[in-house]
Amino acid sequence: MPTNRKDLSFLSAVEATIRHYHMLDERDTVVVGVSGGPDSVALLHSLVALVPKWSLQLVIGHLNHQLRGATADQEATFVSRIAEDLGIPCEIASENVAEYAADHRLSLQEAAREVRYAFYDKVAAKYSSSKIALGHHADDNAESILMHLLRGTGPLGLTGIPPVRNERIIRPLIDLTKKEILTFLKLSDLEHMKDNSNIDTRYLRNRIRHELLPSLKEDYNPNVVYALNRLASILRDEEDFWDHEVRRILQDLVSVQTPDRLSLTARGLSDLHPAQLRRLVRYAVLSLKRELKRLGHVHVEAIARLIAGPSPSGRLNLPHGLTVVRDGEEINFLLSPPGEDIGFEYHIPRVQSTLIREIGISLKLSACNRDEVSDPKSYPLTTALFDMAAVTFPLKIRNFRHGDRFRPLGMAGSQKLKAFFINHKVPRSKRLRCPILLSGGRIIWVGGYRIDDSAKLTEETKKVLKAELLPA
């Protein structure tokens, strides 16, 4: 649980947090991520104060993301000056995050995080550091919890920002609020930089920070930050319990485990409570891939349905080379070499937009009356119009599979999708990336090429389902 700090000074509270979460050992070498903002400056000076008592060796790491021009250069200069004044080794680097985001099909925030952590890892390796300290605090944690909640997270998302991750990433300010940090800086007369990107409300986190959280404090609970952090602490304990429980269950069900394969006994899996099954699915993927990136709730549910369903066989092609195959009483999680398989499958329960991360495309669905749309031929190939009466939700969008057939618009009979691709000179490299929209198990659109004749608009059409493929 978060430490009680009523009678503690700021520095004492930081040390109490470090001890409570076992963040540091004496004589540790610590890389301190310093952006120049108030949080990282407070973190740095807190650790400097603990150097004599803990015999710490500190190294400052600062990364210029090349996103804010001259301001970013000023921050690098500011951090360099702090390091020189304190006599602490300082590593400063610059990376083009925008270019990295484009190359890896990531948002700027995701790209910045990946690049930044990679930089810290390099600095840690150079100085043989066992710990990387970051300046996240209680308000950051509350914002993350609210952000995850708004996106429909599970219990794990409500655990917020972990005080310690992988026994290496530590956050000594995690129990302190932004107000306490700013008070400490003011009383200590410590200079810091201001990051104007933190007030840009185009970003969800900033809207939560400047609009939602203040409203919750004023209208509902002035101590909402502490309440949310308390919730995260309780759920971390719950997740720790479930982690051990799921490990135990998984060990009893594993029949084969290699670097690229995990086979489980289906009979034991079908007896699990749905909550246990979802957790076990996530842990099985984690044990094989070492990460859960791009594994969303829709994927977990699809795997759970494959396991618990009546069919003795089935196959799911999931993001980043993960394939799940049911073969009788065995469930196989298979990992393909990078780049070999970009399989994807998304269930669409209603009229909505769906992001297909694997191909960087968003499928936007909308409904309208027949008189609100023009001739289907006047639209680009990336837009399709369907008779709503011929469509049944939930829909499914996935990539091409061998054996797929559909009836191209205007044709009397069905055709193999492979033959359709060949006839239209679609390169093999594009076939697996082509989004295939299905309704009731039948293909109604080969995205960007042709709809199925059964779903076309007719004179009797009253409601229209409009589908658009847009860049993500």
C-alpha positions in Angstrom: 0.0 0.0 0.0 1.2 3.6 -0.5 3.1 4.9 2.4 1.6 7.2 5.0 3.5 10.5 4.7 1.6 12.8 7.2 4.7 13.3 9.3 7.3 12.8 6.7 9.3 15.4 4.8 9.5 15.0 1.0 13.0 13.3 1.1 11.9 11.0 3.9 8.8 10.1 1.9 10.9 9.3 -1.1 13.2 7.1 1.0 10.2 5.4 2.6 8.8 4.6 -0.9 12.2 3.2 -1.9 12.3 0.9 1.1 8.7 -0.1 0.9 9.0 -1.4 -2.7 12.6 -2.6 -2.3 13.7 -0.3 -5.1 17.4 0.0 -4.2 20.3 -1.7 -2.5 23.3 0.0 -1.1 26.1 0.8 -3.6 23.7 0.5 -6.6 24.5 2.4 -9.8 21.4 4.2 -10.9 20.7 5.7 -14.3 18.3 8.7 -13.6 16.1 9.7 -16.5 16.1 13.5 -16.5 14.1 15.4 -19.0 14.6 18.8 -17.3 11.0 19.0 -16.2 9.9 19.3 -12.5 9.3 15.6 -11.9 12.7 14.4 -13.1 14.5 17.3 -11.4 12.9 16.5 -8.1 13.8 12.8 -8.6 17.4 13.6 -9.3 17.9 15.9 -6.3 16.1 13.3 -4.1 18.5 10.6 -5.1 21.5 13.0 -4.8 20.4 13.5 -1.2 20.4 9.7 -0.6 23.9 9.2 -2.2 25.9 9.4 1.1 23.4 7.2 3.1 23.0 4.5 0.4 26.5 4.8 -1.3 24.8 5.3 -4.6 26.5 6.0 -8.0 24.3 8.1 -10.2 24.3 8.6 -14.0 22.1 11.1 -15.7 20.4 10.1 -19.0 18.7 12.6 -21.3 17.2 11.9 -24.7 16.2 14.6 -27.2 13.2 13.2 -29.2 13.6 15.9 -31.9 9.9 16.7 -31.6 10.0 20.3 -30.2 12.8 22.0 -32.0 14.8 24.7 -30.1 13.0 23.9 -26.9 14.3 20.4 -26.8 17.8 21.7 -27.5 17.4 24.1 -24.5 16.4 21.2 -22.3 19.4 19.2 -23.3 21.7 22.2 -22.4 19.8 22.6 -19.1 20.3 19.0 -18.1 24.0 19.1 -19.1 24.4 22.1 -16.8 22.7 20.4 -13.9 25.0 17.4 -14.3 28.1 19.6 -14.4 27.0 21.5 -11.3 26.3 18.2 -9.4 29.4 16.5 -10.7 27.4 13.5 -12.1 28.2 11.7 -15.3 25.7 12.6 -18.0 24.8 10.9 -21.3 22.8 12.9 -23.8 21.6 11.6 -27.1 19.2 12.6 -29.9 16.8 10.4 -31.8 14.3 11.1 -34.6 11.2 9.8 -32.9 8.8 10.9 -35.7 10.8 8.9 -38.2 10.9 5.8 -35.9 7.1 6.1 -35.4 6.5 6.1 -39.1 8.9 3.2 -39.8 7.4 1.0 -37.0 3.7 2.1 -37.5 3.5 3.4 -33.9 1.9 6.5 -32.4 4.4 9.2 -31.4 3.8 8.4 -27.7 4.5 4.7 -28.3 7.6 5.4 -30.4 9.0 7.9 -27.9 8.6 5.4 -25.1 10.3 2.6 -27.0 13.2 4.8 -28.1 13.6 6.3 -24.7 13.8 3.0 -22.9 16.2 1.6 -25.5 18.4 4.7 -24.8 18.3 4.1 -21.0 19.2 0.4 -21.5 22.3 1.5 -23.5 23.3 3.9 -20.8 22.7 1.3 -18.1 24.9 -1.2 -20.0 27.7 1.3 -20.4 27.9 2.0 -16.7 27.0 -1.5 -15.5 23.9 -0.1 -13.8 21.3 -2.4 -12.3 18.6 0.3 -11.9 16.9 2.9 -14.0 15.0 5.6 -12.0 12.1 7.5 -13.6 10.0 10.4 -12.3 6.5 9.1 -12.5 4.4 10.2 -9.5 0.9 9.6 -8.0 -0.9 11.9 -10.4 0.7 10.2 -13.4 -0.6 6.9 -11.9 -4.1 8.2 -11.4 -4.1 9.5 -15.0 -3.0 6.2 -16.4 -5.7 4.3 -14.4 -8.4 6.7 -15.8 -7.0 6.4 -19.3 -7.1 2.6 -19.1 -10.6 2.6 -17.6 -11.9 4.8 -20.4 -10.5 2.4 -22.9 -12.2 -0.6 -21.3 -9.3 -2.2 -19.6 -9.3 -5.4 -17.5 -8.0 -5.6 -13.9 -4.4 -5.5 -15.0 -4.8 -2.1 -16.5 -6.2 -0.7 -13.3 -3.0 -1.6 -11.5 -1.6 1.5 -13.1 2.1 2.3 -13.3 4.2 -0.3 -11.5 6.5 1.1 -8.8 9.1 -1.5 -9.9 9.2 -3.2 -13.2 11.4 -6.2 -14.0 13.3 -5.5 -10.8 15.1 -2.8 -12.8 12.8 0.2 -13.6 12.1 2.1 -10.4 9.8 5.0 -9.6 10.8 6.6 -6.3 8.2 9.4 -6.6 5.2 7.1 -7.3 3.6 7.7 -3.9 4.0 11.5 -4.1 1.6 14.0 -5.7 2.5 16.6 -8.3 1.6 19.3 -5.7 4.1 17.8 -3.2 6.8 17.7 -6.0 6.2 21.4 -6.9 6.3 22.4 -3.2 9.6 20.6 -2.8 11.1 22.3 -5.8 9.9 25.7 -4.6 11.1 25.3 -1.0 14.5 24.0 -2.2 14.8 26.8 -4.8 15.4 24.2 -7.6 15.2 25.4 -11.2 13.4 23.3 -13.8 12.1 23.5 -17.4 8.4 23.5 -18.5 7.3 21.1 -21.2 4.5 22.8 -23.1 3.5 19.5 -24.8 2.0 18.5 -21.5 -0.8 21.1 -21.9 -1.7 20.0 -25.5 -5.2 18.7 -25.1 -5.1 16.9 -28.4 -3.6 14.0 -26.4 -6.0 11.9 -24.2 -3.6 11.9 -21.2 -3.5 15.7 -21.2 -7.3 16.0 -21.4 -7.5 13.7 -18.4 -4.8 15.7 -16.6 -6.3 19.2 -17.2 -10.0 18.5 -17.6 -11.2 15.2 -16.1 -9.0 14.8 -13.0 -9.6 18.4 -11.8 -13.4 17.9 -12.3 -13.3 14.7 -10.3 -11.3 16.5 -7.5 -13.7 19.5 -7.4 -17.1 17.8 -7.9 -16.7 14.3 -6.5 -13.6 13.6 -4.3 -10.8 16.0 -3.5 -8.6 13.0 -2.7 -9.3 11.1 -5.9 -5.6 10.8 -6.7 -5.0 8.9 -3.4 -8.2 6.9 -4.0 -7.1 5.8 -7.4 -3.6 5.0 -6.2 -5.0 2.9 -3.4 -7.1 1.0 -5.9 -4.0 0.3 -8.0 -2.1 -0.9 -4.9 -4.9 -3.3 -4.0 -5.2 -4.7 -7.5 -1.4 -5.2 -7.8 -1.7 -7.5 -4.8 -4.7 -9.3 -6.5 -2.8 -9.6 -9.7 0.3 -11.0 -7.9 -2.0 -13.7 -6.4 -3.5 -14.5 -9.7 -0.1 -14.6 -11.4 1.0 -17.3 -9.0 -2.3 -19.2 -9.4 -2.2 -19.1 -13.2 1.5 -20.2 -13.3 0.5 -23.3 -11.2 -2.5 -24.1 -13.5 -0.4 -23.7 -16.6 2.3 -26.0 -15.4 -0.3 -28.8 -14.9 -1.6 -28.4 -18.5 1.6 -28.0 -20.5 2.4 -31.0 -22.7 5.1 -29.5 -24.9 7.1 -26.3 -24.5 9.8 -25.2 -26.9 11.0 -21.6 -27.9 8.4 -21.5 -30.7 5.7 -23.8 -29.4 3.5 -24.2 -26.3 1.0 -27.1 -26.3 -1.7 -27.4 -23.6 -4.3 -30.1 -22.8 -7.7 -28.8 -24.0 -9.6 -31.0 -21.6 -8.2 -29.2 -18.5 -8.7 -25.8 -20.1 -12.4 -26.3 -20.9 -13.1 -26.9 -17.1 -11.7 -23.5 -16.1 -13.8 -20.5 -15.1 -13.8 -17.8 -17.9 -11.8 -15.5 -15.7 -9.1 -18.1 -15.2 -9.2 -19.0 -18.9 -8.6 -15.4 -20.0 -5.7 -15.0 -17.6 -4.2 -18.4 -18.7 -4.5 -17.4 -22.4 -2.6 -14.2 -21.7 0.0 -16.0 -19.6 0.5 -18.7 -22.3 1.1 -16.0 -24.9 3.5 -14.1 -22.5 5.5 -17.3 -21.8 6.0 -17.8 -25.6 6.4 -14.3 -26.8 7.9 -12.6 -23.7 5.5 -9.7 -24.2 1.8 -9.0 -24.7 2.2 -6.1 -27.1 -0.7 -6.0 -29.6 -2.6 -8.8 -27.9 -5.9 -7.1 -27.2 -9.1 -8.2 -25.5 -10.6 -9.3 -28.9 -7.7 -11.6 -29.4 -7.9 -13.1 -25.9 -11.7 -13.7 -26.4 -11.1 -15.3 -29.8 -8.6 -17.8 -28.3 -11.0 -18.5 -25.4 -13.8 -19.3 -27.8 -11.6 -21.6 -29.8 -10.6 -23.4 -26.6 -14.1 -23.6 -25.0 -16.1 -24.1 -28.2 -17.6 -27.3 -29.3 -15.5 -27.7 -32.4 -12.5 -30.1 -32.0 -10.4 -28.2 -34.5 -9.8 -24.6 -35.5 -7.1 -22.1 -36.2 -6.5 -18.4 -35.3 -3.9 -16.2 -37.0 -3.1 -13.4 -34.5 -0.8 -10.4 -34.5 3.0 -10.6 -35.0 3.3 -14.2 -36.1 1.3 -15.9 -33.3 -1.0 -18.7 -34.4 -3.3 -20.8 -32.1 -4.4 -24.2 -33.3 -6.9 -26.5 -31.7 -6.3 -30.1 -32.7 -8.6 -32.4 -30.8 -7.6 -32.4 -27.1 -4.5 -30.2 -27.7 -4.2 -26.4 -27.9 -1.1 -25.3 -29.7 0.4 -21.8 -29.4 2.8 -21.4 -32.3 5.3 -18.6 -33.0 6.4 -17.9 -36.6 9.7 -16.2 -37.4 9.4 -12.4 -37.6 7.9 -11.2 -40.9 6.7 -14.6 -41.9 3.1 -14.2 -40.8 1.1 -11.0 -40.4 -2.2 -12.8 -39.6 -5.0 -10.7 -38.0 -8.6 -11.2 -37.0 -10.9 -8.7 -35.4 -14.6 -9.2 -34.3 -16.8 -6.2 -34.9 -19.9 -6.3 -32.6 -21.6 -3.1 -33.9 -21.3 -0.1 -36.3 -18.0 1.3 -35.2 -14.4 2.0 -36.3 -11.8 -0.8 -35.9 -8.1 -0.3 -36.0 -6.2 -3.1 -37.8 -2.7 -2.4 -36.4 -1.0 -5.2 -38.4 -1.5 -3.4 -41.7 -1.9 0.2 -40.5 -5.5 0.5 -41.6 -8.7 1.5 -39.9 -12.1 0.1 -41.0 -14.8 2.8 -40.4 -18.4 1.6 -40.5 -21.4 3.9 -40.6 -25.1 3.5 -41.3 -27.4 5.7 -43.3 -30.6 5.7 -45.4 -30.5 4.6 -49.0 -31.3 8.1 -50.3 -28.2 9.5 -48.4 -25.7 7.7 -50.7 -25.0 8.0 -54.4 -24.2 5.4 -57.0 -21.8 2.8 -55.5 -19.6 3.1 -58.6 -18.9 6.8 -57.7 -17.0 5.8 -54.6 -13.3 4.8 -54.5 -12.5 1.1 -54.2 -11.6 1.7 -50.5 -15.3 2.4 -49.8 -18.1 -0.2 -50.0 -21.8 0.0 -49.6 -23.9 -2.9 -48.4 -27.6 -3.6 -47.9 -28.0 -3.5 -44.2 -30.6 -6.2 -44.4 -28.1 -8.6 -45.9 -25.5 -8.0 -43.1 -25.5 -9.8 -39.7 -23.5 -8.6 -36.8 -21.0 -9.4 -35.3 -18.9 -8.9 -38.4 -15.3 -10.2 -38.7 -12.4 -8.7 -40.5 -9.3 -10.8 -41.1 -6.7 -11.5 -43.7 -6.8 -14.0 -46.6 -6.9 -17.7 -45.9 -6.4 -20.6 -48.3 -9.7 -22.0 -49.4 -11.6 -18.6 -49.1 -14.4 -18.2 -51.7 -16.9 -15.4 -52.5 -19.2 -14.4 -55.3 -17.8 -11.2 -56.8 -20.3 -8.5 -57.6 -22.0 -9.2 -60.9 -21.0 -12.9 -61.1 -23.5 -15.8 -61.1 -21.2 -18.3 -59.3 -18.6 -18.2 -56.5 -14.9 -18.0 -57.1 -11.9 -18.9 -55.1 -10.3 -15.8 -53.6 -6.9 -17.0 -54.7 -8.1 -17.1 -58.3 -9.6 -13.7 -57.9 -6.2 -12.3 -56.7 -4.4 -14.0 -59.6 -6.9 -12.7 -62.2 -6.5 -9.1 -60.8 -2.7 -9.4 -60.6 -2.6 -8.9 -56.8 1.0 -9.6 -55.7 1.5 -12.3 -53.1 2.9 -9.7 -50.7 -0.4 -7.8 -50.8 -2.7 -10.8 -50.5 -2.0 -11.5 -46.8 -2.4 -7.7 -46.0 -5.8 -7.5 -47.8 -8.6 -7.0 -45.2 -11.4 -9.5 -45.8 -14.8 -8.6 -44.3 -17.2 -11.4 -43.3 -20.8 -11.5 -42.2 -22.3 -14.7 -40.8 -19.1 -16.6 -41.8 -19.4 -15.5 -45.5 -17.1 -13.0 -47.2 -19.0 -9.8 -48.2 -16.0 -7.7 -49.1 -12.5 -8.2 -50.4 -11.3 -4.8 -49.0 -10.2 -2.4 -51.7 -11.3 -4.7 -54.6 -14.8 -6.1 -54.7 -17.9 -6.8 -52.6 -19.9 -10.0 -52.6 -23.0 -10.0 -54.9 -25.2 -11.2 -52.0 -24.7 -7.9 -50.0 -25.1 -5.4 -52.9 -27.7 -2.6 -52.8 -31.0 -3.3 -54.5 -34.2 -1.4 -55.3 -35.6 -2.8 -52.0 -32.6 -1.5 -49.9 -33.7 0.9 -47.2 -30.7 1.0 -44.9 -27.1 1.1 -46.0 -23.9 0.0 -44.2 -21.0 2.1 -45.4 -17.5 0.7 -45.0 -14.3 2.7 -45.5 -10.7 1.7 -45.3 -8.7 4.6 -44.0 -5.0 5.1 -43.1 -4.6 4.5 -39.4 
